[in-house]
Amino acid sequence: MGNTSVTYRGPNGGKQKLSVKARKQKQITDRKSADNRKEEKATAQAFRRNIKNIDLEGKDVHHRPDKSMVLVNTKTNRGHHIV
């Protein structure tokens, strides 16, 4: 029958048609984003690890714009609804 879990990725096979200059710029910005996310995940993990006497079930660490962190409900934190 074939593989039925294959998704349609559009006429370009899911790839963006970018010029060489645009592709290089996208690689730079993607790398910066990945590095920032990696750092954010590490700080959140350390923050959670240092919390004592609080039930962490259903809680996420939210990074505020002022670089502080706070525990919030997982449901409200996933879409970045918190300010």
TIDREN-610713 format. One line per 2 residues: their letters; for each residue x, y, z of N, C-alpha, C. Coordinates in pm, whole numbers, plus 32768, in hexadecimal, padded with zeros to 4 digits. Each point is the difference from the previous one (the first is absolute). Layout:
REM TIDREN-610713
a = X Y Z X Y Z X Y Z  ... .
END
This chain:
REM TIDREN-610713
mg = 8051 7F88 8000 7FAF 8078 8000 8055 807D 8000  806D 7FFF 804A 8052 8078 8005 7FF9 8041 8089 .
nt = 8054 8061 8011 8008 8048 807F 7F94 806C 8004  7FA1 7FF1 805C 7F92 8061 8008 8020 8074 805E .
sv = 8073 7FFC 8046 8021 806B 805F 804E 8071 7FBF  8015 7FFB 7F7E 8049 8069 7FBA 7FA8 807C 7FF6 .
ty = 8037 8073 8024 7FB4 807C 7FF8 8027 804D 7F83  7FA5 8051 7FD0 8019 8051 7F8A 8052 8079 8028 .
rg = 806E 8015 7FC0 8059 806F 8022 7FFF 806E 7F97  7FA2 8000 7FAB 7FF7 806A 7F9C 804B 7FDE 7F81 .
pn = 7FF6 8057 7F9D 803C 7FE5 7F7D 8099 8000 8001  803E 803C 8067 8093 8006 8006 803A 7F97 805C .
gg = 7FAF 7FA2 802D 8031 7F9A 805A 801B 8034 808B  7FC5 8071 8026 8013 8037 8084 807A 805B 800B .
kq = 8044 801A 7F93 8078 8053 8004 7FDF 808D 7FD2  8044 8060 803F 7FF0 808A 7FD6 805B 801B 7F89 .
kl = 7FCF 804B 7FA1 8053 8027 7F8F 8041 8086 8025  807E 7FF9 8028 8048 8077 802A 807B 8015 7FA9 .
sv = 8024 807F 7FF1 807D 801D 7FBA 8074 7FD6 8059  8076 7FFA 7FC9 8075 7FD8 804D 8016 8061 8073 .
ka = 7FF2 8081 7FE8 8013 8066 8067 7F97 7FF0 806F  7F83 7FEC 7FD9 7F94 7FF0 8061 8011 7F80 8051 .
rk = 802D 7F95 7FBF 8014 7F82 8045 806C 800C 806B  806E 8046 7FDF 806C 8014 8061 7FD0 8055 8076 .
qk = 7FB2 8067 7FE4 7FCB 8055 806A 7FA0 7FB2 8059  7FB0 7FAA 7FC3 7FA2 7FAE 804D 804B 7F9F 805A .
qi = 806D 7FC7 7FD0 8051 7FA6 8052 8037 804A 807B  802A 807B 7FED 8037 8050 806F 7F93 801B 8068 .
td = 7F8B 802D 7FD2 7F94 8020 805E 7FC9 7F83 8043  7FF7 7F92 7FB6 7FD2 7F82 803B 8060 7FD0 806B .
rk = 8081 800D 7FE9 8065 7FD6 8061 7FF5 8055 807E  7FEE 8083 7FF1 7FF1 8058 8075 7F85 7FD8 8050 .
sa = 7F93 7FE4 7FBC 7F84 7FD7 8044 8014 7F7E 804B  8044 7FA1 7FC2 8018 7F7F 803F 8059 8010 807B .
dn = 8067 8053 7FF5 805A 8016 8071 7FB6 8044 8074  7FAB 8062 7FE0 7FB4 8045 8068 7FA0 7F9F 8045 .
rk = 7FBF 7FAC 7FB3 7FA1 7FA0 8037 8049 7F9B 8059  8074 7FD5 7FD5 804F 7FA0 804D 8026 803C 8089 .
ee = 8029 807E 7FFF 8025 8045 807B 7F85 8011 805B  7F8E 8022 7FC5 7F85 8013 804C 7FD4 7F7D 8042 .
ka = 800B 7F92 7FB7 7FDA 7F7E 8038 805C 7FDA 8074  8080 801E 7FF4 8060 7FDF 806A 7FE3 8050 807F .
ta = 7FE2 8081 7FF2 7FE4 8052 8076 7F7C 7FD5 8040  7F9D 7FDB 7FB0 7F81 7FD1 8037 8013 7F7D 804C .
qa = 8053 7FA8 7FCB 8019 7F80 8041 8046 8015 8086  8062 805A 8004 8046 801E 807C 7FA1 803F 8066 .
fr = 7FA8 8059 7FD1 7F9E 8041 8057 7FA6 7F98 8041  7FCC 7FA4 7FB0 7FA9 7F95 8035 804B 7FA6 8062 .
rn = 807C 7FE2 7FE1 804F 7FA7 8053 8017 803B 808B  8009 8085 8009 801C 8043 807E 7F84 801C 8053 .
ik = 7F8A 7FE3 7FCE 7F84 8018 804A 7FEB 7F8F 8064  7FE6 8027 807B 7FE9 7F9E 806B 7F75 8017 803C .
ni = 7FC1 7F97 802E 7F81 8005 804A 7F8B 8037 7FAF  8004 7FF8 7F7D 7F90 8028 7FAB 7FE3 7F8D 7FA0 .
dl = 7F81 7FDD 7FF2 7FD9 7F98 7FA2 800B 8038 7F72  8055 7FC6 7FAE 8019 8033 7F79 7FA5 7FC0 7F96 .
eg = 7FA4 7FAB 8029 7FA5 7FBE 7FA3 7FAC 8069 7FB7  8005 7FFF 7F7B 7FB0 805C 7FB0 8035 808E 7FFE .
kd = 807E 8013 8024 803C 8085 8003 8071 800B 7F9A  800C 8075 7FC5 806C 8021 7FA5 8047 807C 8034 .
vh = 807C 8010 7FD5 8049 8079 8021 7FE9 8064 7F8F  7FD0 8076 8024 7FE7 8068 7F9C 806E 8069 8009 .
hr = 803C 8021 7F8F 8065 806A 7FFA 7FBA 8084 7FE3  800C 805C 805C 7FC3 8084 7FEF 805C 8059 7FAB .
pd = 7FC7 806A 7FC6 8053 805A 7FAF 8075 8040 804C  7FF1 800E 8084 806C 803B 8050 8069 7F98 802A .
ks = 7FFC 7F8B 7FC2 805F 7F91 8014 7FEA 7FB5 8083  7F98 8021 804D 7FE2 7FB3 8078 7FAD 7F86 7FD8 .
mv = 7FF3 7FA2 805C 7FB5 7F85 7FE5 7F99 7FE9 806D  7F92 7FC1 7FDB 7F94 7FE4 805E 7FBD 7F7D 7FD7 .
lv = 7FCC 7FB6 8063 7FB5 7F86 7FE2 7F71 8024 7FDC  7FCF 7FC5 7F93 7F77 8018 7FD4 7FC1 7F7D 7FD5 .
nt = 7F7F 8000 7FF0 7FB6 7F8D 7FD1 802F 7FDB 7F73  8014 7F80 7FE6 802F 7FD1 7F7D 7FA3 802A 7F90 .
kt = 7F7F 7FF6 8018 7F9E 8020 7F98 800B 8091 7FD1  8011 805C 805C 8007 808D 7FD9 8087 8028 7FC8 .
nr = 8069 7FB4 801F 8086 8024 7FD3 801E 7FD0 7F73  7FBD 7F9C 7FCC 8026 7FC3 7F81 7FEC 805B 7F87 .
gh = 7F9F 8057 8003 7FEB 8058 7F8E 803D 8089 8014  8052 8011 8067 803D 8080 8022 7F95 806B 8017 .
hi = 7F97 7FD9 8049 7F92 805C 801D 8020 805B 8075  8065 7FDF 804D 801E 804A 8079 805C 8076 7FDE .
v = 7FE9 806E 8040 8055 8076 7FE9 804D 8020 807D .
END
